[in-house]
C-alpha cells in the first residue's frame, strides 16, 4: 500500500544534488533550444532519456522514499507552473516531426514526476526493483521511439491515435523495451521473492517479450505525453500482481497474453476492429485473459464475439440508419474503452483485493454493454421497427439516441442472460453460492436497467447534431460533403462533450454498480 517513510539525514545531500542535476538538465535544454536552435523535440527527448536513467538509480542512493517523494512534488509543482506560464518551452514541446515550430502541448513533463511519485509511494518499501525497471523503460524506450519515429519514420500507422505514429518508431520502442527489460530482469532476478521466484530463463524471456509488447502498445495508443504515466504503471502493475497474487500463474498469464495478441490480429483481419481498437483489445485481453483465467475470459469473449457478429449480420439493413450513429461497425479504441474499460478496471481491482463481489460487478458491466449493443442491433434489424423516446414516449426514428422499442428491450434482457450463462458454463463457484436463478435475475436485470440508463442519457445529455448535407439528425460532429470537404454539423441538443462513448461508459458503470451493491448488501462472501 501507499507508504511515506520517515526522512533520514543522510539522504539530504543526495536530495539537493538530485535537484541541482534536474535543474541543470532543464537549463541546458533551454540553452540548446533558444541559443542554438536545436529542435525542442530532440532536446526534450534527450532530457527525458537522461531523467529515466537518473530515476533508475534513485533507489540506490536514497535510503528512505521521503526525499525522492519531496523532489517529485517540487518538480510536479514546477512543471505545473511551467504549463501555465511557459517558462521552459522545451519541456512543453511535442511534435510529429523535427521542426521546432510544429509543436503541440505535451503533458509529459507533468506526468513524469507524477508517476514516479505514485510508484515511489507504492513500491519503495518492498519492490524497488519494479519501480526502477518501469521508469527506465519509460524514460529510455519512449524517448528513442519518438526520436526515431520523427526523424526516419516513413510508414505511418493509420487509425491509431491523433498524433501520428510510425512503424519505425513502434519497432524502436519494442526492441529497446525488450533489451532494457531483458537486462534489468536478469539483473534483479535475485530479488524476486513472490510468484516470480524460481522462474526459468525461458519463462522469464517470454514475460519480457510480452511486457515489451505491452509497453509498445501503450506508447502507440497514447499522445500528448500520457504514455509517460501509463507505460511505467502498466509494467509495474503486471510485475506486482505476478509477484504478490499467488493465484496468478506466470504460465497462464503468458498464454492469456498470447491469446489476446492473436485475437487482436483476428479482429483486424475480419474488420471487427481498426488498428486502435485492436491495440486496445490486446491490452485489455492480456489483463483479463492472463490474470482472470477462464472465469473472466469466457464472459468477455461471449460479449465480444456475439456483439461483433450481430453488428455484422444486420449491416445491410442498418445502412439506412448509419447516419444516425456516431461510428460504424468497425470499432476503435474509444469504443473498446467505453464497452470494456469498466470491466478492465474490475479485473485490476480484483487482482489486488480478491473480492468476489467484484466478479459480479464484472458480469454486471459486461451485461450492460451487451444489453446496450443488442438493444441497438436487434431494434434496428427488426422488420418495421418502431421506437419511442424513453423520456416522453414520443415516436422517434429508429436509431435515435434515447429511443427504445419492444424488440430492442427484449434483446437487451436476452443479451444480459447470455453473459450470466457464459459464466455458468465455466462453473464459477460464486454464482452457485449465490444461486443459479438469483444470478440470472441479478445479471439479467443489471444489464437491462443499465441499457435503459444508456437510453435516458442518450435522450437528455448526449450531443445530437443536424447534418446539413443529408438533412438528418446524427451523432456525428462533422459530415462529408460531395466535394470531399468536411462540414461541421450544428448542435441540436445535449452537451457537446457527451458523445456515444461516454454514454456507453456510464451504461457500463451503472450495470457494475447495481450488481456490486446487491452482492455487498447480501454479505455472502
C-alpha positions in Angstrom: 0.0 0.0 0.0 1.0 3.7 -0.2 3.7 4.4 2.3 5.7 7.5 3.1 8.8 6.7 5.1 10.5 9.0 7.7 13.2 11.4 6.4 16.8 10.4 7.0 19.6 12.9 7.5 22.0 11.0 5.3 19.7 11.5 2.3 19.8 15.3 2.4 23.0 15.8 0.4 21.8 13.5 -2.3 18.4 15.2 -2.3 20.0 18.6 -3.1 22.4 17.1 -5.6 19.5 15.5 -7.4 17.5 18.7 -7.6 20.6 20.6 -8.9 21.1 17.9 -11.6 17.5 18.1 -12.7 17.6 21.9 -12.9 20.8 21.7 -14.8 19.1 19.5 -17.4 16.2 21.9 -17.7 18.5 25.0 -18.1 20.7 23.1 -20.6 17.5 22.2 -22.6 16.5 25.8 -22.8 20.0 26.9 -23.8 20.1 24.4 -26.7 16.7 25.3 -27.8 16.9 29.1 -27.6 20.5 29.8 -28.4 21.5 27.0 -30.8 18.1 26.4 -32.5 18.0 22.7 -31.8 14.6 21.1 -32.2 12.6 21.2 -28.9 11.5 17.6 -29.6 15.1 16.4 -29.8 16.2 18.3 -26.7 13.1 17.2 -24.7 13.6 13.6 -25.6 17.3 13.6 -24.8 16.5 15.1 -21.4 13.6 12.6 -21.0 16.0 9.8 -21.6 18.6 11.2 -19.2 16.0 11.6 -16.5 14.9 8.0 -17.0 18.4 6.8 -16.3 18.7 9.1 -13.2 15.4 7.8 -11.8 16.6 4.3 -12.3 19.5 4.9 -9.9 17.5 7.0 -7.3 16.5 4.0 -5.1 20.2 3.0 -5.0 21.3 6.3 -3.4 18.4 7.1 -1.1 17.7 5.0 2.0 14.1 6.4 2.5 11.5 7.4 0.0 10.8 10.7 1.8 13.2 13.0 -0.1 12.6 11.3 -3.6 8.8 11.9 -3.0 9.6 15.5 -1.9 11.7 16.0 -5.0 8.9 14.6 -7.2 6.4 17.0 -5.6 8.7 20.0 -6.2 9.2 19.0 -9.8 5.5 18.4 -10.2 4.8 22.0 -8.9 7.5 23.4 -11.2 6.0 21.7 -14.3 2.5 22.7 -13.4 3.6 26.4 -13.2 5.5 25.9 -16.4 2.4 24.6 -18.1 0.7 27.9 -17.0 3.4 30.4 -17.7 5.6 28.6 -20.4 8.9 29.4 -18.7 10.7 26.5 -20.3 9.5 25.9 -23.8 11.5 22.8 -24.4 9.5 20.9 -21.7 6.2 21.7 -23.5 7.2 20.7 -27.0 5.8 17.6 -28.7 5.8 17.2 -32.4 5.2 14.7 -35.2 8.4 15.9 -36.9 11.6 17.6 -36.1 10.5 21.1 -37.0 10.6 23.3 -33.8 7.6 25.3 -35.0 5.3 22.3 -35.4 4.6 21.7 -31.8 1.6 21.0 -29.6 1.2 21.0 -25.8 2.6 17.9 -24.0 1.6 16.9 -20.5 4.6 14.5 -20.3 6.7 16.8 -18.2 3.9 16.9 -15.6 3.2 13.2 -15.7 6.8 12.2 -15.4 7.3 13.3 -11.8 3.7 12.3 -11.0 4.1 8.7 -12.0 7.5 8.5 -10.1 5.7 10.0 -7.0 3.0 7.3 -7.2 5.3 4.4 -7.8 7.7 5.6 -5.1 4.9 5.7 -2.5 3.5 2.3 -3.6 6.6 0.2 -4.3 9.6 1.7 -2.4 9.3 -0.4 0.7 9.0 -3.8 -0.8 9.6 -3.7 -4.6 12.1 -1.0 -5.5 13.3 -3.1 -8.5 9.8 -2.9 -10.1 10.0 0.9 -9.7 13.4 1.0 -11.3 12.5 -1.2 -14.3 9.3 0.7 -15.0 10.8 4.2 -15.1 13.8 3.1 -17.1 11.7 1.6 -19.9 9.5 4.7 -20.0 12.4 7.1 -19.9 14.7 5.4 -22.5 12.3 3.4 -24.7 9.7 6.2 -25.2 12.4 8.8 -26.0 14.1 6.6 -28.6 10.8 5.7 -30.2 9.9 9.4 -30.6 13.3 10.3 -32.0 13.4 7.5 -34.5 9.8 7.9 -35.5 10.1 11.6 -36.0 13.5 11.5 -37.9 13.4 8.4 -40.1 9.8 7.2 -39.7 8.2 6.8 -43.2 5.3 4.5 -42.8 2.5 5.9 -40.6 0.1 3.6 -38.8 -3.4 4.5 -39.8 -6.4 4.7 -37.4 -4.3 4.6 -34.2 -4.1 7.9 -32.5 -4.4 11.7 -33.2 -0.6 12.2 -33.1 0.9 10.2 -36.0 2.8 7.1 -35.0 5.1 5.2 -37.4 6.1 1.6 -37.8 9.8 2.6 -37.3 9.0 4.3 -34.1 7.0 1.4 -32.7 9.7 -1.1 -33.7 12.2 1.1 -31.9 10.0 1.1 -28.8 9.6 -2.7 -28.9 13.3 -3.6 -29.3 14.6 -1.0 -26.9 12.0 -2.2 -24.3 12.9 -5.8 -25.0 16.6 -5.1 -24.4 16.0 -3.0 -21.3 13.5 -5.4 -19.7 15.7 -8.4 -20.5 18.8 -6.8 -19.0 17.1 -5.4 -15.9 15.0 -8.5 -15.2 18.2 -10.7 -15.2 19.9 -8.1 -13.1 17.2 -8.1 -10.4 16.4 -11.8 -10.7 17.8 -12.5 -7.2 15.3 -10.0 -5.7 12.2 -12.0 -6.9 10.6 -13.2 -3.7 7.0 -14.0 -4.7 5.3 -15.6 -7.7 8.3 -14.8 -10.0 10.8 -16.6 -7.7 12.4 -19.6 -9.3 11.1 -18.7 -12.8 13.0 -20.4 -15.6 15.0 -18.4 -18.1 12.7 -19.3 -20.9 9.6 -18.3 -19.0 11.3 -15.1 -17.9 12.2 -14.3 -21.5 8.6 -14.9 -22.6 7.5 -12.5 -19.9 10.0 -9.9 -21.1 8.7 -10.3 -24.6 5.1 -9.8 -23.5 6.0 -6.8 -21.4 7.8 -5.2 -24.4 4.6 -5.7 -26.5 2.5 -4.1 -23.8 4.8 -1.1 -23.5 4.8 -0.7 -27.3 1.1 -0.9 -27.5 0.6 1.7 -24.7 3.1 4.0 -26.4 1.4 3.6 -29.7 -2.1 4.4 -28.4 -1.3 7.5 -26.3 -0.4 11.0 -27.3 0.2 14.3 -25.5 2.6 12.7 -23.0 0.1 10.4 -21.5 2.3 7.4 -22.2 4.8 8.8 -19.6 2.3 7.8 -17.0 0.8 4.6 -18.4 3.9 2.8 -19.6 5.5 2.5 -16.2 2.2 1.9 -14.5 1.4 -0.9 -16.9 4.7 -2.6 -16.4 4.7 -2.1 -12.6 1.2 -3.5 -12.3 1.9 -6.7 -14.2 5.1 -7.4 -12.3 3.5 -6.6 -9.0 0.5 -8.8 -9.3 2.6 -11.7 -10.6 4.8 -11.3 -7.5 2.1 -10.7 -4.9 -1.0 -12.6 -6.1 -0.1 -16.3 -5.9 -3.4 -17.4 -7.6 -2.0 -16.0 -10.8 0.4 -18.4 -12.5 3.0 -17.0 -14.9 2.3 -19.6 -17.5 -1.4 -18.8 -17.6 -0.6 -15.1 -17.8 1.7 -15.7 -20.8 -0.9 -17.9 -22.5 -3.5 -15.2 -21.9 -1.3 -12.5 -23.4 -0.6 -14.7 -26.5 -4.3 -15.4 -27.0 -5.0 -11.6 -26.7 -2.4 -10.9 -29.3 -4.0 -13.5 -31.7 -7.5 -12.1 -31.0 -6.3 -8.5 -31.9 -4.8 -9.8 -35.2 -8.0 -11.7 -35.9 -10.1 -8.7 -35.2 -8.2 -6.6 -37.7 -8.4 -9.4 -40.3 -12.2 -9.7 -40.1 -12.6 -5.9 -39.7 -14.3 -6.1 -36.3 -11.8 -3.5 -35.1 -9.5 -0.9 -36.6 -5.8 -0.6 -35.5 -6.5 1.4 -32.4 -9.3 -0.9 -31.4 -7.2 -4.0 -31.9 -4.3 -2.5 -29.9 -6.6 -1.6 -27.0 -8.2 -5.1 -27.2 -4.7 -6.6 -26.9 -4.0 -4.7 -23.7 -7.5 -5.4 -22.2 -7.3 -9.0 -23.2 -3.8 -9.5 -21.8 -5.1 -8.3 -18.4 -8.3 -10.2 -18.3 -7.3 -13.4 -20.1 -3.9 -13.6 -18.4 -4.9 -12.7 -14.8 -8.6 -13.7 -14.7 -8.4 -17.1 -16.3 -11.4 -18.9 -17.9 -13.9 -17.5 -15.4 -13.2 -14.0 -16.6 -12.3 -14.8 -20.2 -15.4 -16.6 -21.3 -17.9 -13.9 -20.4 -15.7 -11.3 -22.2 -15.4 -13.4 -25.3 -19.1 -14.0 -25.2 -19.8 -10.3 -25.4 -17.1 -9.6 -27.9 -18.0 -12.4 -30.4 -21.7 -12.3 -30.2 -21.9 -8.5 -30.3 -19.4 -8.3 -33.2 -21.2 -10.9 -35.2 -24.6 -9.3 -34.6 -23.2 -6.0 -35.7 -22.1 -7.5 -39.0 -25.2 -9.6 -39.6 -27.5 -6.6 -39.9 -25.1 -4.3 -41.7 -27.1 -4.0 -44.9 -30.4 -3.5 -43.2 -28.9 -0.9 -40.8 -27.3 1.0 -43.7 -30.2 3.4 -43.9 -29.8 4.2 -40.2 -26.0 4.6 -40.5 -26.0 8.4 -40.5 -27.7 8.5 -37.1 -24.8 6.7 -35.4 -21.5 8.3 -34.5 -19.4 5.3 -35.6 -19.7 2.3 -37.8 -19.5 -1.4 -37.1 -15.7 -1.4 -37.1 -14.8 -0.4 -33.5 -12.0 1.8 -32.4 -10.1 2.2 -29.2 -12.7 4.7 -27.8 -15.4 2.1 -28.2 -13.2 -0.6 -26.6 -12.7 1.6 -23.6 -16.4 2.6 -23.4 -17.5 -1.1 -23.6 -14.7 -2.8 -21.8 -13.0 -0.1 -19.7 -15.1 -0.7 -16.6 -14.6 -4.5 -16.9 -10.9 -3.8 -17.3 -10.9 -1.8 -14.0 -12.9 -4.6 -12.3 -10.2 -7.1 -13.2 -7.4 -4.8 -11.9 -9.3 -4.2 -8.6 -10.0 -7.9 -8.2 -6.3 -8.8 -8.8 -5.4 -6.6 -5.9 -8.2 -7.5 -3.5 -9.6 -10.9 -4.4 -13.1 -9.7 -3.5 -15.8 -12.0 -5.0 -18.3 -9.1 -5.3 -16.0 -7.5 -7.9 -16.7 -10.6 -10.1 -20.4 -9.9 -10.0 -19.7 -6.3 -10.8 -17.6 -7.5 -13.8 -20.5 -9.6 -15.1 -22.9 -6.7 -14.5 -20.8 -4.3 -16.6 -20.5 -6.9 -19.4 -24.2 -7.5 -19.3 -24.8 -3.7 -19.5 -22.7 -3.3 -22.7 -24.1 -6.5 -24.2 -27.6 -5.3 -23.5 -27.0 -1.9 -25.0 -25.4 -3.4 -28.1 -28.2 -6.0 -28.6 -30.9 -3.4 -28.0 -29.5 -1.3 -30.8 -28.7 -4.1 -33.2 -32.0 -6.0 -32.8 -34.0 -2.8 -32.6 -32.7 -1.7 -35.9 -32.8 -5.1 -37.6 -36.4 -5.9 -36.6 -38.9 -5.7 -39.5 -40.9 -2.4 -39.4 -39.3 -1.3 -36.2 -41.0 1.4 -34.0 -39.1 3.3 -31.3 -40.2 5.8 -28.7 -38.2 8.3 -26.7 -37.6 7.0 -23.2 -38.4 10.4 -21.6 -41.6 11.4 -23.4 -42.6 8.1 -25.2 -42.9 10.2 -28.4 -42.3 8.2 -31.5 -38.9 8.8 -33.0 -36.9 7.3 -35.9 -35.2 4.0 -35.1 -31.5 4.6 -34.1 -32.3 7.9 -32.4 -30.3 8.4 -29.1 -32.7 7.6 -26.3 -35.2 5.7 -28.4 -36.4 2.3 -27.0 -38.5 -0.4 -28.6 -40.1 -3.7 -27.5 -37.7 -5.8 -29.7 -34.7 -3.8 -28.6 -35.6 -4.0 -24.9 -36.2 -7.7 -25.2 -32.9 -8.2 -27.0 -31.2 -6.2 -24.2 -32.5 -8.6 -21.5 -31.7 -11.7 -23.6 -28.2 -10.5 -24.2 -27.6 -10.0 -20.5 -28.7 -13.5 -19.7 -26.1 -14.8 -22.2 -23.4 -13.2 -20.2 -24.5 -14.9 -17.0 -24.9 -18.2 -18.9 -21.4 -18.0 -20.2 -20.1 -17.7 -16.6 -22.3 -20.6 -15.6 -20.7 -22.8 -18.3 -17.2 -22.5 -16.7 -18.7 -23.4 -13.3 -17.9 -20.3 -11.3 -18.5 -21.3 -7.7 -19.5 -17.8 -6.5 -22.6 -18.0 -8.8 -23.6 -21.3 -7.4 -23.2 -20.0 -3.9 -25.4 -17.0 -4.7 -27.9 -19.3 -6.5 -28.4 -20.1 -10.2 -31.8 -18.4 -10.6 -30.7 -15.4 -8.4 -27.6 -15.0 -10.5 -29.5 -15.0 -13.8 -32.0 -12.4 -12.4 -29.3 -10.2 -11.0 -27.1 -10.1 -14.1 -30.1 -10.0 -16.4 -31.7 -7.0 -14.7 -28.4 -5.3 -14.2 -27.9 -5.3 -18.0 -31.5 -4.4 -18.8 -31.6 -1.4 -16.4 -28.2 -0.2 -17.5 -29.4 -0.2 -21.1 -32.3 2.0 -20.0 -29.9 4.3 -18.2 -28.0 4.5 -21.5 -31.2 5.4 -23.3 -32.0 8.0 -20.7 -28.7 9.7 -21.1 -28.9 9.4 -24.8 -32.3 11.3 -24.7 -31.2 14.0 -22.3 -27.5 14.9 -22.4 -25.9 13.1 -25.4 -25.0 15.5 -28.1 -27.1 15.3 -31.3 -26.4 17.3 -34.5 -28.1 18.3 -37.7 -26.4 17.1 -40.8 -26.9 19.9 -43.5 -25.6 17.7 -46.3 -28.2 14.9 -45.9 -30.7 16.9 -43.8 -30.8 14.3 -41.0 -30.2 14.2 -37.2 -26.9 12.5 -36.4 -24.5 11.8 -33.6 -21.6 12.8 -35.8 -19.9 16.2 -35.3 -18.9 16.5 -39.0 -20.2 15.2 -42.3 -18.5 14.6 -45.6 -19.7 16.8 -48.5 -19.9 15.6 -52.1 -16.8 17.7 -52.9 -14.8 15.8 -50.3 -14.8 18.6 -47.7 -15.7 18.1 -44.0 -18.7 20.2 -42.9 -19.3 20.9 -39.3 -22.7 19.8 -38.1 -25.0 22.1 -36.0 -25.6 21.1 -32.4 -29.3 20.5 -31.8 -29.4 19.3 -28.2 -27.3 17.8 -25.5 -23.8 18.6 -24.2 -21.0 18.7 -26.9 -18.5 16.5 -25.0 -21.1 13.9 -24.1 -20.7 11.5 -27.0 -21.7 7.9 -27.5 -18.6 6.6 -25.9 -19.2 8.5 -22.7 -22.8 7.4 -22.6 -21.7 3.8 -23.1 -19.2 4.1 -20.3 -21.9 5.4 -17.9 -24.1 2.5 -19.0 -21.3 0.0 -18.2 -20.7 1.7 -14.9 -24.3 1.5 -13.8 -24.5 -2.2 -14.6 -21.5 -3.0 -12.5 -22.6 -0.7 -9.6 -26.0 -2.4 -9.4 -24.6 -5.9 -9.3 -21.9 -5.0 -6.8 -24.3 -3.2 -4.4 -26.7 -6.2 -4.4 -23.9 -8.7 -3.6 -22.3 -6.4 -1.0 -25.6 -6.0 0.8 -26.2 -9.8 0.8 -23.0 -10.3 2.9 -22.5 -13.8 1.3 -18.7 -13.7 0.9 
